[in-house]
Amino acid sequence: MYSKNKIFGIGAAALILMLVIPLILFAQPAAGEVAGSDFVSRMAVLVIQLSIIIVAAWAGGVAFERFRLPAVLGEIIAGTIIGPYLLGQLPIWGFNQGLFPMAGSFPISDELYAFTTIASIVLLFLAGVETDVKTFLRFSLAGGVIGLCGVVFSFLFGALASVLFSSYVFGSHYGFTHPVSLFLGVISTATSVSITARILSEKKKIDSPEGITIIAAAVIDDVIGIILLAVVIGMIKSGHIAWYSVAFVAAKAVGMWLGFTAAGLIFSHQLSRVLKRFKDPAVIAIMSFSGALFLAGIFEKSGLAMIIGAYVMGLSLSKTDLALVIRDKLSILHRLFVPIFFCVMGMLIDFNAMASWNILRFGLIYIMFAFVGKMLGCGIPALFLNFNLHGAMRIGMGMVPRGEVALIIAGLGLSAGLISQDIFGIAILMTFVTTLITPPVLSKLLGEKVPVLRKKPDEPHVRQEITYAMPNEETTELVLGKVRKAFEQEGYFVYCVELPDRVYQMRKNDTIISLSNTRESLIFDARIEDAVFIHTLFYEVIAEIEHLMKNLGSLTDQDKESIGKKIFANKNGRNSAESADLIRMFEPLAIEVHLKGVSKPEILEELADLLVTSGQLEAGKRDEVVSDLSERETSMSTGMQDGIALPHAKTTAVDKLIFAIGVKKEGIDFNSLDGKPSRIFLITVAPKENPQPYLQFMAEISSVLVDEQARQSILSCGSNAELYDFLVSKA
């Protein structure tokens, strides 16, 4: 058997070869020219680029996760490696300019940038959906203050780096009003909410006090940063400050942001009712995302960033009972688009622009000032807003990455001729470093289980835990399924929040009830005022199960016997390749043609010993398997007909499907369906937690045993080796 690492390596190599070989063998020499005007050719290049990006992002993310580093970091570095500044520019047959050539002044093509735009909308929309509105409102003041202070500090520190050190690096002194100082200040203000949101989401901290505060502050950062950008560009072009213009731009941006946010929160339930008319959860999620796209476009058209509009739409839906459904149905979009986004962000990083010693020296100074500006500007106010030192450090670090927003601002300045390529390179270096250092540091800070608030705020609703004890794990599973169905019938949306712990959330309007389970209990977490409803619902579920058990009890022994006999009524099994492989895997030591037991318990123990002898079962877990097999026999005998018995059970004693076969030629009483002695015994043991196709395997074996000639052949085998050869020949 291959190890997991070998299987992973083989799979990765096969996937890469699947992508590379077609490029080498079938690409036409002139078909890949991105600079050409042929639309079909450009689309062909785009889909090939996307396939490479998806694989590279996946490989980078997996590689970094194996070293317990954030996947986003690996995705960014993967993009840097395959991008136009490194491997992407190397010509290969069919792609004379490389797979990712420079697309003019901007590193990537318009088509590829369009995908990253959609990806950023997906990321921020779902970040908004994951946000707890009550916590958001509770910490919105803190987020506003921290965001504003962060902008002021980072702008001053960014410009100050130019004022203090420009003469040493560039040979001339730049004052505060110089275009270079102003642009470096503006670039320093822009927090990359996308990167921080991804890390918060991975750590399940989006709706935490520090998570909400960071997101709120980052959104405010972007709004104020865009206002500052408009002001700076106006100052540089006109040579003076037009205050009426500044006031108009500021009022428009802030008014639109606050207006749409307030409207979304006020009319969220009306929006939810409209979406519910589509009935199908998948359609509901798709229509909600279309709303996010529409609002993102409106914000962009009005001079604000698309991602702010997407976040506002997600925030509006987060307080509805559709939030979990949307997250569930759009999770596949998140897994597809978001790695593409961060991989493409890595493609924008140009190492050539950082090759000069002067650029590197000033870049390092600028990075230090940009880092300190955010840490102090956001961390110090947090200390005065009920956050302790741990909370303030998390907030400050969460506001450090500049990412795509800084790249966009720097790109605008470069394309408008307002800054030089050197300053653009410095901005790239600062963006690159802050983007790379934030994920591991912030992940480590978020991983520490420490309080972040000086004083825990009073909860508007007191919650309590309600526990119901169950007799065994099987009953727990049965009742759990019935409880989930009962909540759905009451109009709740049920969503599994975490796996493998299977924590469910039931939401209806403003009511949120959590449900988890152990092996022998169901645990509800709900507001005190919802306790009576939970007790009532649970009582009805138990009554329904009791009624079901009474109906099942009405089945006569004749009915059960009829169902059991149908197992051997058809000689033609499905003969799946998977089951055939299992039959071939029969262990030679798991076969005994001379069983000695004379009763059902003795046969079960002897078959369990075969599992131990063959190395399939640990000796210390043998008694547990025997107990589980015996418990299964008490509910209904596995003695079938024609001398065949199929003892089986699910157990926690194994982690894979194991089996053995034994023969007692004289036969024993095994409570078989036809009342005849059982002589051929096939034991199958499967894990409870890791589903295995053991019923399918038993069905395939049954299709062999239903043949009377095959049974006679088994009974006539004089040695274990002879029976082994016969079974393998039937696979």
N, C-alpha and C positions, 0 to 999 in steps of 0.2 A: 504494500500500500504506500502511496505517496504521502509525504507530509504536506501540511497546509502551505508552507513556504514554497515547496516544489510546485504544487498545483498552481499557486499564485504566479510563480515565475513562468511556468509553461503557458498559462492563460495570457499573461501580459505579452510574452514574446509572440504568441500566435496572433494576438490582436494587432500588434504593431506590424507584423508581416502582412496581415490582411490589408493594412492601409498602404504599406510601402510598395509591395510587389506590383499591384495594379498601376501605381504611378510609374514604375520603371518599365513595365512591359507594354502598357497600352497607351500611355500619354503620347500625343502627337507633338512633334518638336515645336510647332508654333502655336499650339492651342492654348498655352497657359499665359500668354502675354496679358498681364493685368492692364497695362496702359492702353490696350486696344479699345476700340469703341464698340466691338461686337457684344451685344447684350447677353446673348446665350453663352458666349465664352466666359464673360465675367461671372455669370451665375454658376457655371461649372467650377470655376476657380473658387468661388465663395463656398460652395458645399464641400469641396475638398479641404479648404482651410478650416471650416467648422469641424470636420471630422478629426483633423489633426489637433485642433485646440481642445476638443472634448477629451481625446485620449491623453494629451499632455497634461491637462488640468487634473484629470483623474489620477494619473501616475504621480504627479507632484503632490497632490493632496494626500494620497495613500502613503507615499514615502515619508512625508513630514509627520503624519499621524503615528507612524510606527516609531518615531523618535519622540512621541508625545508632544509634538509641536502643532500649532493650529494649521488646519488644512489650507486656509486662505494664504498662508505664507508660501506653501509649496506651489499653489496655483499661480501666484504672482511670479515666483522665480521660474516656473515652467514657461510662462509667457515671455519672460526676459530671454530665456535660452532660445526659444523657437522664433522669436520676433525678428523684425526687419533689421535690427542693429547687430544681430549675431547670426544664428544659423539660417534665419529666414531669408537672408539676402544671397545665400549661396546658390548658384545656378545648378539645376539638375535637368536631365533630359525632359523636354516638354515644358519646362519652366525656366526660361533663359534668365529671367530676373529674380529667380528664387520663388519659393512658395509664399513668402510674405515680403514682397518688395515694398520699398517706400512708395507711398501713394501721393507724391508731390510734397508739399511743405508739412503735411500731417503724416505720421508714420503708418497709419492703416487706412484702408479703403473706406469709402462712405458706406458701402453695404455692410462691412464688418462692424463699423461704428454703430450702425442702426441696431444690430443685434445687442451690442453692449448697452444701448439706450433702453431697449426693452428689458434687458436683464436688471438694470438699476431700478426700473419701475417695479419689477417683480419683487426685488429685495426689499425696497422701502414700503411697498404696499403690504406685504406680509409682516414686516416689522410693525407697521401700524396696526394690523389686525391682531398681533400678539400683545399689543400694549393694553394694560389694564387702565381704563379711562379714569376710574376713581383715583387710582394712584397717580395718573398723569395730571389730573386737575390738582391733586394734593401737592404735587411737586412742580407744577407749572411755574409758580412764582420763583422757586429755587432755580429751575431751569432757565427762566428768563434772566434772572440776575447773573447767574453763572455764565450764560451765553454772552450777555452784554459785556461783562467784565473780561471774559476770555477774548473777545474781539478787541477791546481797548488795549489790553496788555500785549496781546500778540502783535497787533498793528504797531504799537510803539516799539516793542522789542525788535520786530522785523526791520522797521525803518532805522532804528538805532544802530543795528549792525552795519548798515550802509554808511550812516553818518560817522561812526567811530573808526571804521576800518577801510573805507573805500580808497582813501589816499595811499594806504600801504599796499593795496592790491592793484588798483587801477591807475595810480599815479595822479589822481585828482580827487579833490574833496567834494562829496555830494551832501548837500544840506537836506533838511526834512522835506522841503518842497520839490526836490529834484525828482524827475520821473522815475529814476531807478529806485530811490528810497521809498517813494510812494507805492510803486508796484511790489517791491519786496515786502512792504508792510501789508498790503492787501492780500498777497499770496499767503502770507503767514496766518491770516485770520481764518482761512477756509478749512473747517474740519471735515474729514471724509466720514460722513455718517454711515456710508455703505460698509466700510471695513469694520467699524465699531459695532454696527448692528449685526453683522455676521458673527462676530465673536460673542456678543451678548446672547444671540440666538442659540449658538452651539452650547453655551454654558447655561442655557435656560434662565437668563438674567434680564430678559427684555422687560418684564413687568416688575422687576425689583426696584426699590427706591433709587439706587444709583443708576440702574439701566434707564428708567424713565427720565431721570434728570439729564443724563448724557444725551439721549435722543432729543429731548425738548431743547436743550442748550445747543445741540448741533444744528437743529432746524433753524433756530434763531440766528446762529452763526451764519448759516447760508443766506438767510434773508438780509441780515445787516452787511454781510460780505458783498452781496450783489449790489446793495445800495452804495457801499464804499467804492466798488469797481466803477459804477456809473459816475460817481462824483470825481474819482481820480482821472478817468478818461476825459471827462468834461474839463477838468482843471488843466490837464496837459495840452489838450487841443486848443483851448481858449486862452490859456495863460493866466486865468484868474478864476476865482470861485464864484459861480452863479448860485447864490443861496436860494433863490426862488425855485430854480431847477432842482437843487438838492432836496428842498422841502417837498416838491411835487413827487419826485421819484420815491422818497421815503414814505410819504403818506400813502401812495398807491400800493407799494409793496406790503407795508405793514397792514393796511386796511384790507387788502385782498386776502392775505394770509389769515388774519384773525376772523374776517367775515366768513370765509369758507369753513374754517374750523368750527366756529360757533354754529353755523347753519347745519353742518354735518352732524354735530352732537345733538342739536335740538331735534332735528328731523330724522334721526337714525332709525327709530322704530317705524316711521312711515316708509322709509327706504327698505327696511327689512320686510314689511308686509308686501311691498311691490315685488321684491325678489322671490318671496315665498310662493307667489302665483305661478312661478315656473315649475314648482313641485319637485322636479328632479334635482337632487343635491349637486350633481355635476354641472347642470345648466345654471344653477344658482351661482356657483363659484365662477363660472365663465362670465356670466353677466356682471358680476361684481368686479371682476378684473377689467372688463370693458369699461366700466365706470372709472376705474383707476387710470386707464389709458386716456380717457376723455379729459378727466380733470388734470392729468399731467400735461396734456397738450394745452389746455386753457392757461395753466400757470406759466408754461414756457412762452406762449404768445403774449402774456402780460408782462414779460420781463423777469419772471421768477423761474427758479429751477424746476424741471419736471419732477424730480424726486420729492420735492415738497408737496406737490399736488397729489402724488401717489401715496405719500404718508398720510396726508389729510383724509383721503378716501378710506384707507385702511383703518385709521383711528375712528372714523365715523361708524364703521361696521363692527369695531371691536367690542362695543357695549351691547351688541345684539346677540341673540342666541344662534345666529348663523356663523359666528366667528370661527368656531371649531370646525364646522363643515367646510368653510372656505379654506382654512389652513390644510385640512385633510386632502381636499380635492386638488388644490394647487401645489401640493408638496412636490409633485413630479416636475412642475415648471421650475420650482425653486432649485431642485437638484440638477436640472439641466442648464438653466440660464445663468445662475449665479457663479458657478465655476468658470463659465465662459467669460463673464464680466471681469473677474479678477485676473484671469489669464491674459486677456487683452490689455488690461491695465499694465501688466508687466511688459507687454510689447512696446509700450510708449517710452520706456526707460532707455535713454541713449548714453551708453558709457563713453562714447567718443567725445561728447560734450563736456565730460568731466576729466579729460585727459590732461589738461593744463594744470601745472602746479598751483598757479595763482587761483584758478577756479576752485581747485580742491581745497586750498587753504581758506579762502573766503567762504566756500561752501560749508566747511566744518564749523566755522565761526557762526555762520547764519543758522545752521542746524541747531547749535547750542542755544542761540538766542530764541529761535522758534520753539524749541522744547521748553525752555524756562518760561517763556511768555505764556504758554498754555497751562503748564503745571501751576504757576503762581496765579495767573489770571482766573483759572477755574477752581484750583484747589483751595486757595485762601478764602474766597467767598463761601465755599461749601462748608468750611469750618464754622461759619457764623449762621448757617442755615440748617442746624440740627444734625449735620454729618460729623462723625468723628474722624480721626486721622486716616483710618483705613478707608472710609467712604470717600474722603477728600482725595486720597491718592488714586482710587479707582476712577473717580470722575476726571481728575486731571489727566491721567494716562489715557482714558477713553477719548479725550478731546485732542490728543497729540497728532494722530495721523492726518495728513492733508489729502493724499490720494487724488482721485479723479478731479475734484473741485479745483484744487491748486493747479493741476495740469491744464484744465480748461481755461482758467484765468491767465496762466502764463502763456498758453497758446494764443489767446486773444491779443495779449500785449505784443507777442512776437509777430503775429500776422498783421497787426495794425502798425507795425514799425515803431512801437513805443519803447520797446526794450531790445537789447542786442541778443545775439545767440549765446554770448557768455552768460548774461543774466538768466537767460532761459535755461542754460545748463545748470546754473546754481539752483534754480527752482526745481529742476528735475532731481538733482542730488538730494535736496532737502525732502522732497516728496518721497523719493526712494527710501531714504534712511528712516524717516518717521513711519512710513508704511511698513517697513520690515521689523522695526524694533517694537512696535506697539502690540502686534498679536501675541508673541510669547510672553511679554511682560504683563499685559492686561489679562491674559489667560491665567497666569500664575496668581495674580492678585485676586481674580474672581474665584479661583479654586480654593482660596482660604475661607474656611467656614467661621467667619467672625462677624459680630454685629457691625453695622455701618452707620447707625444712627445713635446720637447721644441719648435721645429719649424716644421710645417707641410711641408713635401717635395712637390715639384712641381709635379703635375700630368702630365704625358705625353700626356693625352687626356682630353680636357675639356668636361664635360658631361652636359646635359641639361634635363629638365623635360618637357614632351609634354603631355598636358591634352586635352581630348575630352569630352565635356559635352553630357550626354544622357538624353532623356526626362523622363525616369522612370527606375526602377530597372529591370523590365522584359526585356526592350530593352538592358540594360547593359549586362545582362546574354547572350542574343542572340548574340550580337556583339562580346562579349568576346570569345565565342566558335568559331565564324567564324574567328576571328583574330588569335587565336591559330592554327587553321587548315591552315590558309593562310601561317603562318610562317613555319609550317611543310612542306607545298608544296614547299616552297622556299629553302628547305634543312636544316632548322634549327632544332636543338634538343630542344624540349620544356619540361621544368621540373618545377613542383610546389615546390618551395623552402620551404615555410612555410604554415602551416595550423593553425588556420582557416582563416588567412588573405589572403590566396591564392595569394602569390607573385610568379609570374612565371618568369623564366629566359629562354631566347631564345639564344642559342649559335650556331655559325657557324664559324669554324676556330677561328680567334682571336676576332671576333665580339661578344659582350655580350650586350643584351638588356633586361631590366627588365620591367615587366608589372604588375601593381596592379590595383585595382578598388575600388571605393566607390559605394554607391547605385546608383548614377547618374553620374558617370564619369569613364573613363579609363585613366590611368596615365602611360606613358612610361618614362623610364630613360635610356638615350643612349648618345653616343658621338655625338657631333654637326655634324660631317660628316655623321652620319647615319640618321639624321632627314629627309632628302629628301626621303630616302627609306621608312621610317615609314609613312610619309604623303601619298606616292604613294600607299603603301599596304593598308592603311586604306581607301583611296578613292575607291579602287577596292572592298574592303569588303562591303562598303556601297552600291556600285552599284550592287553587287551580291544580297544583301538583298532586295534592291528595286525591282530587277527583280523577286525575289522569291515572294515578296508580290503581285506583279502584277499577277503572275500565280495563287496564292492562291485566289486572288480576282475574278478570272475567274470561281471559283466554284459557281454554281447557288444555289439559295435557295433550289431547289429540291434536289441537291446533299447533302447539309447540312442536310436536313430533312431525307434523306435516311440513312446517317451515324448515326444520332441521334436515329432513330427508331431501329437500330440494337442493341442498348443497351438493349431493351426489347424483342429481337427476340428469345432469348434462355432461357428457364425456368430452365436450369441446370447451376447454378453458380459453382465456384470452391469450395465453402464452406470450406475455409481454417480455421484451428483452431484459427488463429490469429483474423480473421474477426468475427468468432462466439463469441470469448471472448469479442470483442468490442460491439457486439449486446447485450450481457448479461449485459454490463456495462451501458445500458441506464439508465439515472437518472429519477426516477419517477416524479420529478418536471420539467423535460425537455420535458414534454408531455402535449399537450393541444388539446382536441377534439372539442373545441368550439372557434375557432379563430374568432375575431371580425373584422379584417381588410377587406376592400372592394377594395383595389388596391394593385399592386405589392409592392410599397414602404411601405405601411402600414403593409403588411404581413411580409416583411423582418424585419421591426422594432419590430413587435410582436414576431417573432421567436428569434431575438437577445435578447429580454427581457426574454424569456424562458431560454436562456443560463445564463443570470445574476441571475435569480430567483433560478436556480438549483445549483448555486455556481460554475459553470464551468468557468465563465467569470467575471472579475472585472468590477464593474459598470462604473468606469472611462474609460474603454476601449470599452464600448458598441458602441459609435458613430463611432469609428475607424473600428470596424467590419462591421457595417451597410454600411459605405462608401466603404469598400473593396468588400462587396457583391454587392452593386449597380454598382461599376465599372466593376465587372465581368459580370453582366447582360447586360451592354451596349455593350460589345464585342460580345456576343451571349447568347440568352436566355437559361435558364436552365429548362424552361417548356418543358417537354418531351411529352408524349402521354398518353391516357387512364386516364387523370385526375391527373397525377403525375408530381411534380416539385422537382428538386434536387438542390436548391441554395447552392453554395459552394464557398469558396475562401481561398487563402493562405494569411496570415497576420502576422505582427510582434506583434499583440496584445495578442497572446497565445503562450505557449511553449509546448502544447500537443494537440492531436486531441480531439475536442469536438463536440457534435452534439445534435440535438433536433428534434422533430417531431410534426407537427400540422395538424389539419384537419379543413377544411372549407367546410361543407357538401353542401352548396349552390353553391360553386365554384366561382372563379373569373378569369378574363382575365389575363393570365400570359405569353402571347405570346408563347403558346405551339406549338409543331411541327404539331399537327393534328388540331389546331385551336379550340379545345374544352376547356372549363373552367378547371382549375386545382383545385383539392380538397384535395389532400394529399401532404404535403410539408415536405421534409426531408432536414434540413439544416446541413451542415458539414463545420467546420472551422478548418484549419490545420496550423501549424507554418511554416514560410518561411525558417528558419534557421535549424530546426531539422526535417528532413524528416519523415513523418508518412504515413502509408498505407491507406490514406483516399480514394484514387480512388478504391482500392481493397474493402474497406468497402462499398463504394457506389455501387460497382458492386454486392456485396453479398446481400445488401438490395434490389437492383433492381431485383435479382433473386427471391425474396419473393414477391415483388410488381407486377411482371409480371403475377402472378396467379390471375385471375379475382375473384376467391372465396376469396383469401386473401384480395384483395382490398375491397370487399364487407364487409368482417368481420371487417376491420378497420373502414369503414364508419358507420357501425352499432353499434360501441362501444358507450355506453352512458356516460362513465366516463373515466377519465384519468387512473385510476387504472385498468379498464378493458382493455384498450389499452396496458398498460404496461405489463400485464400478457400475452396478445396475442403475443407481440414482443419477450418476453423472451422465450415463448414456441417455437418460430420459430428459435431460436439460435442453 
